[in-house]
Amino acid sequence: MQSRGRPPRPPVQRAATALPKHAAEARGGRRARKQPNLLPPLGSDLTPSEFSSYRRQLAKGELMTEQGRDLTEAEWLDALNEKRSRLRGIKLAGKGNQKQVEVVGQKIYLPNVIFRMVRNHTPKGKPYNPYEATFRVPQSITKTDIRSYLSAVYGVKTTYIRTANYISPLRRTRMGLRPVGRYRTYKRAVVGLVDPFYYPLDMEDMDKVARKEREAWLEEKFSLKALVRWRRYELVRTAQSGSKGWRFTGHLRRDKILQAVARRRMITRMEIEGIKAEIAEKRAVGKQILMEKVKS
């Protein structure tokens, strides 16, 4: 029953872009906070704030089309959703039908952070979950930063993000009396994926042929063996360079070191045998043997 001083409301056309049932029910619980005359009619897809904005623009005459009529709620809501979902930062420029997409605004530089992707924690006997991805990120990164980074840089859509800080233990002396440092502390982020991602197989899970092909590819692309040799060389050089009388021979493996020692001993033995033969010849002839010449 309507009041005498208030005119009847005009019939409202239902919007074409309807909300889901549960979302509409959840939104309807908040409508009771506003005054009844400011709420949209039942069955409308507009929120109270959208309905107030629509009525305000309608009263100002801003919704008049070229045909001389006002936009309906459905048409106004479609235009609003199209504006909300537009791709910001680009524009169509050109003459006629030949239009090209151009980037507007200033350049955006990527953040100076490192996202390290690791394998998911999979219990023994359980299958690997391809709809999850695990990253190790700096502790200053938040969930919003992770979602924005993956979406803007790689175009990865996420459903949920769970983070946990790993506090590394202290490194103590050999007797464990006092701390001397600590290992690296990091944050682990478990991200839910919309599209599945299958992590490459481990070397242990491959057969013999696939493992050899994988090792050959890694050696060709990244030179892992040369990197290991360089690391061992640098480790020995930096650790033993301060020792008295130490000289790096270029060998790091024990068998190579033993071969080099045996080679030097053989050379020394041959030199001694030559000196002995020379002394024996001089004694047989009766020549004088000088120590300076023998030492030389």
Phi, psi and omega per residue, in radians:
M1 nan 2.217 -3.075
Q2 -1.602 2.692 3.097
S3 -1.331 2.798 -3.060
R4 -1.286 -0.636 -3.055
G5 -1.494 -0.086 -3.069
R6 -1.899 2.260 3.131
P7 -1.253 2.701 3.134
P8 -1.202 2.580 3.140
R9 -1.307 2.486 3.071
P10 -1.256 2.663 3.117
P11 -1.148 2.386 -3.090
V12 -1.824 2.317 3.127
Q13 -1.419 2.353 -3.120
R14 -1.241 2.377 -3.118
A15 -1.220 2.604 -3.123
A16 -1.331 -0.553 -3.116
T17 -1.592 1.482 -3.071
A18 -1.451 2.628 3.069
L19 -1.369 2.755 3.021
P20 -1.090 2.835 -3.046
K21 -1.087 -0.849 -3.085
H22 -1.185 -0.633 3.116
A23 -1.174 -0.662 3.113
A24 -1.175 -0.661 3.113
E25 -1.179 -0.693 3.124
A26 -1.158 -0.640 3.126
R27 -1.263 -0.542 -3.122
G28 -1.160 -0.402 3.126
G29 -1.221 -0.336 -3.110
R30 -1.653 -0.123 -3.083
R31 -1.254 -0.385 -3.078
A32 -1.214 -0.230 -3.122
R33 -1.295 -0.458 -3.126
K34 -1.597 2.918 3.107
Q35 -1.212 2.593 -3.075
P36 -1.053 -0.578 -3.105
N37 -1.314 -0.238 3.125
L38 -1.712 -0.042 -3.122
L39 -1.564 2.563 3.068
P40 -1.205 2.730 3.138
P41 -1.169 2.797 3.117
L42 -1.111 2.428 -3.102
G43 1.578 -0.068 3.129
S44 -1.487 2.566 3.120
D45 -1.599 0.062 3.141
L46 -1.531 2.469 3.012
T47 -1.349 2.898 3.112
P48 -1.003 -0.701 3.118
S49 -1.191 -0.688 3.094
E50 -1.168 -0.666 3.121
F51 -1.136 -0.687 3.090
S52 -1.151 -0.701 3.108
S53 -1.149 -0.691 3.127
Y54 -1.115 -0.785 3.132
R55 -1.153 -0.623 3.121
R56 -1.139 -0.822 3.114
Q57 -1.165 -0.564 3.116
L58 -1.192 -0.651 3.121
A59 -1.240 -0.528 3.124
K60 -1.406 -0.203 -3.109
G61 1.392 0.417 -3.120
E62 -1.513 -0.118 -3.104
L63 -1.803 0.293 -3.139
M64 -1.328 2.267 3.112
T65 -1.605 3.089 3.122
E66 -1.190 -0.412 3.130
Q67 -1.415 -0.048 3.108
G68 1.508 0.361 3.114
R69 -2.197 2.822 3.137
D70 -1.535 2.646 3.084
L71 -1.236 2.469 3.051
T72 -1.392 3.014 3.120
E73 -1.080 -0.697 -3.116
A74 -1.143 -0.794 3.141
E75 -1.156 -0.682 3.131
W76 -1.177 -0.668 3.131
L77 -1.216 -0.654 3.079
D78 -1.105 -0.735 3.110
A79 -1.147 -0.644 3.120
L80 -1.181 -0.735 3.109
N81 -1.155 -0.648 3.087
E82 -1.128 -0.642 3.097
K83 -1.216 -0.643 -3.139
R84 -1.198 -0.657 -3.066
S85 -1.607 0.207 -3.129
R86 -1.250 2.705 3.129
L87 -1.505 1.873 -3.062
R88 -1.376 2.666 3.083
G89 1.676 -0.054 3.131
I90 -2.315 2.828 3.080
K91 -2.620 2.754 3.092
L92 -1.653 2.093 -3.114
A93 -2.187 2.535 3.128
G94 2.496 3.030 -3.116
K95 -1.940 2.407 3.094
G96 1.248 -2.465 -3.131
N97 -1.454 -0.242 -3.130
Q98 -1.548 1.587 3.125
K99 -2.062 2.462 -3.124
Q100 -2.123 2.672 3.132
V101 -1.479 2.204 3.111
E102 -2.136 2.528 3.125
V103 -1.497 2.291 3.124
V104 -1.953 2.808 3.122
G105 1.565 -2.919 -3.091
Q106 -1.609 2.834 3.100
K107 -1.232 2.510 3.119
I108 -1.966 2.129 -3.131
Y109 -1.664 2.450 -3.115
L110 -1.204 2.616 3.141
P111 -1.203 2.636 -3.121
N112 -1.549 1.179 3.118
V113 -2.274 2.775 -3.115
I114 -2.061 2.167 3.034
F115 -1.842 2.015 -3.135
R116 -1.825 2.058 -3.132
M117 -1.533 2.283 3.129
V118 -2.207 2.986 3.134
R119 -1.290 2.636 3.088
N120 -1.229 2.628 3.043
H121 -1.308 1.939 -3.109
T122 -2.022 2.046 3.096
P123 -1.053 2.736 -3.106
K124 -1.149 2.272 -3.126
G125 1.539 -0.050 3.128
K126 -1.772 2.579 3.115
P127 -1.309 2.722 3.120
Y128 -1.285 2.333 -3.102
N129 -1.550 1.894 -3.123
P130 -1.368 -0.146 -3.138
Y131 -1.660 0.305 3.043
E132 -2.330 2.601 3.081
A133 -2.418 2.431 -3.100
T134 -1.990 2.311 -3.135
F135 -2.225 2.651 2.939
R136 -1.910 2.058 -3.015
V137 -2.185 2.838 3.040
P138 -1.091 2.736 -3.080
Q139 -1.220 -0.356 -3.120
S140 -1.411 -0.131 -3.103
I141 -1.434 2.334 3.108
T142 -1.750 3.055 3.130
K143 -1.139 -0.668 3.103
T144 -1.121 -0.687 3.088
D145 -1.102 -0.718 -3.130
I146 -1.123 -0.783 -3.137
R147 -1.118 -0.747 -3.140
S148 -1.184 -0.699 -3.121
Y149 -1.110 -0.846 -3.120
L150 -1.159 -0.607 -3.121
S151 -1.314 -0.727 -3.056
A152 -1.369 -0.676 -3.037
V153 -1.503 -0.807 -3.018
Y154 -1.952 -0.127 -3.119
G155 1.193 0.515 -3.113
V156 -1.606 2.221 3.103
K157 -1.601 2.326 -3.090
T158 -2.037 2.647 3.098
T159 -1.859 -0.681 3.100
Y160 -2.646 2.780 3.134
I161 -2.414 2.224 3.079
R162 -2.155 2.278 -3.092
T163 -2.100 2.665 3.098
A164 -2.643 2.334 3.124
N165 -1.550 2.265 3.073
Y166 -1.752 1.933 3.132
I167 -1.609 1.990 -3.077
S168 -1.294 2.583 3.117
P169 -1.287 2.858 3.125
L170 -1.382 2.550 3.011
R171 -1.629 2.195 -3.096
R172 -1.970 3.030 3.102
T173 -1.216 3.088 -3.096
R174 -1.103 -0.601 3.109
M175 -1.490 -0.144 3.120
G176 1.296 0.470 -3.075
L177 -1.478 -0.776 -3.056
R178 -2.390 2.606 3.103
P179 -1.351 2.479 3.131
V180 -2.053 -0.010 -3.133
G181 2.797 -2.994 3.108
R182 -2.623 2.808 3.115
Y183 -1.388 3.114 -3.069
R184 -1.312 2.317 3.074
T185 -1.707 2.421 -3.085
Y186 -2.509 3.001 3.072
K187 -2.019 2.316 3.104
R188 -1.770 2.323 -3.135
A189 -2.149 2.101 3.069
V190 -1.779 2.056 -3.005
V191 -1.965 2.303 3.026
G192 -1.483 2.346 -3.050
L193 -1.890 2.532 3.034
V194 -1.370 -0.780 3.095
D195 -1.757 2.420 -3.099
P196 -1.221 2.594 3.075
F197 -2.281 2.102 -3.114
Y198 -1.726 1.997 -3.128
Y199 -1.212 2.499 3.131
P200 -1.043 2.646 -3.120
L201 -1.166 2.650 3.013
D202 -1.246 2.774 3.100
M203 -1.113 -0.550 -3.126
E204 -1.256 -0.424 -3.110
D205 -1.514 -0.136 -3.121
M206 -1.538 2.763 3.005
D207 -1.364 3.131 -3.015
K208 -1.138 -0.749 -3.103
V209 -1.184 -0.806 -3.141
A210 -1.136 -0.599 3.128
R211 -1.170 -0.705 3.114
K212 -1.159 -0.709 3.096
E213 -1.115 -0.708 3.117
R214 -1.137 -0.754 3.117
E215 -1.126 -0.702 3.105
A216 -1.127 -0.713 3.116
W217 -1.133 -0.747 3.122
L218 -1.139 -0.681 3.128
E219 -1.189 -0.630 3.131
E220 -1.226 -0.678 -3.068
K221 -1.476 -0.656 -2.965
F222 -2.112 -0.154 3.124
S223 0.916 1.033 -3.069
L224 -1.178 -0.645 -3.133
K225 -1.155 -0.728 3.095
A226 -1.130 -0.617 3.113
L227 -1.163 -0.684 3.107
V228 -1.145 -0.749 3.110
R229 -1.098 -0.711 3.138
W230 -1.150 -0.675 3.118
R231 -1.136 -0.757 3.124
R232 -1.134 -0.687 3.107
Y233 -1.091 -0.807 -3.133
E234 -1.155 -0.641 3.117
L235 -1.103 -0.809 3.132
V236 -1.183 -0.700 -3.100
R237 -1.144 -0.747 -3.123
T238 -1.316 -0.500 -3.102
A239 -1.434 -0.580 -3.043
Q240 -1.911 0.018 -3.070
S241 -1.202 -0.403 3.140
G242 -1.512 -0.073 -3.130
S243 -1.283 2.550 -3.104
K244 -1.297 2.240 3.117
G245 1.286 0.224 -3.133
W246 -1.511 2.426 3.120
R247 -2.448 2.234 -3.100
F248 -1.326 2.229 -3.085
T249 -1.662 -0.198 -3.124
G250 1.660 -0.033 -3.131
H251 -1.938 2.394 3.127
L252 -2.062 -0.462 -3.138
R253 -1.427 2.586 -3.080
R254 -1.139 -0.689 -3.133
D255 -1.151 -0.648 3.100
K256 -1.178 -0.663 3.121
I257 -1.135 -0.757 3.128
L258 -1.125 -0.657 3.091
Q259 -1.127 -0.715 3.112
A260 -1.135 -0.690 3.109
V261 -1.134 -0.746 3.119
A262 -1.131 -0.629 3.114
R263 -1.148 -0.728 3.110
R264 -1.157 -0.700 3.106
R265 -1.095 -0.684 3.127
M266 -1.142 -0.705 3.111
I267 -1.128 -0.731 3.111
T268 -1.110 -0.724 3.130
R269 -1.117 -0.709 3.121
M270 -1.142 -0.679 3.096
E271 -1.128 -0.686 3.124
I272 -1.149 -0.722 3.116
E273 -1.109 -0.640 3.097
G274 -1.159 -0.689 3.112
I275 -1.169 -0.695 3.094
K276 -1.067 -0.747 3.137
A277 -1.135 -0.662 3.125
E278 -1.153 -0.690 3.118
I279 -1.173 -0.688 3.132
A280 -1.126 -0.682 3.114
E281 -1.133 -0.725 3.139
K282 -1.165 -0.641 3.093
R283 -1.168 -0.647 3.138
A284 -1.171 -0.573 3.126
V285 -1.447 -0.422 -3.114
G286 1.654 0.332 3.111
K287 -1.411 2.733 3.129
Q288 -1.396 2.390 -3.110
I289 -1.831 2.113 3.141
L290 -1.776 2.437 -3.114
M291 -1.206 -0.556 -3.124
E292 -1.123 -0.725 -3.140
K293 -1.206 -0.598 -3.141
V294 -1.178 -0.716 3.121
K295 -1.160 -0.585 -3.139
S296 -1.233 nan nan
